[in-house]
Amino acid sequence: MDQGVVVILILILRIVGILVCVNKAKELNRSTGGWGFFGFISPILAMIWIHCMKPVTTWDKNVDINEK
C-alpha cells in the first residue's frame, strides 16, 4: 500500500473518532472537548470507552414541601 493512502486512512479514522466521541459525550452530558481530544489521540479506544459509560445526571436541589 502506498504510504500516502495509509496516512489518509489514519486521518479519516481520527476524524471519525472525534465526531463519534463528541456526539456520544454530548448525549451523556460529558465534556465534549475532552472526549474529542481523546477521540483524536486514540480513536478506537475512545469510541469503545465512551460507549460503555453511563450518563451523568444532574439533580435539582431539594425542594422543601412545607415552604409556601
N, C-alpha and C positions, 0 to 999 in steps of 0.2 A: 504494500500500500504506500502511496505517496505520503510523505511526512506532512504536507500541507493539508491533505484530507483529514489526517488524524487530528491535527490542531483544530480544524474547523469542527469536527465531531465533538471534541472535548469542550470547546467553547459553547456549542449548542447544548450539550448536556448541562453545563454550568448555568446557562440562562434558563433552561427548563427547571433546574433545581431551585433557582431564585424564585421563579414565578409560582411553582408549586408550594414552596415553603412559606412565601409571603401570603398567599391566598389562604392556606390552611391555618397559619398563625392568626390572621385576621378573624377567621371563623372561630378560633379557640380563645380569643381575647388575650393573645400573647404579643410580645414585641415583634413587629414586622421587620424592623431594621436589623435586629439581631439575628432573626431567623433567615432573613435574606442574605446576610453576610455568611452565616453558617452554610446556607444552601449553595453559595458560590465556592466556598473553600472546599467543602466535602459534600457534593450534591447527593450521592446515593445514600450515605449515612444520614444526612439531614432529613431527606424525604422519608426514610424508614422511621426515624426517631419521632418526627412531628406527627406522623400518622398513628403512633402508639400513645400519644399524650391525651389527657383528659382536658376539657375546657376549664379555664379559670373563671370561677363565678364570683361576682361582686354582690355582696349582701347589702341591703338597705339597713340603715341604723334602726335600732329597736324603737318602736313607737309605743308610747305609754297609752294604754286604752282608757285610763282614768282621766287623761288630760282633756280639758274642754276648750 
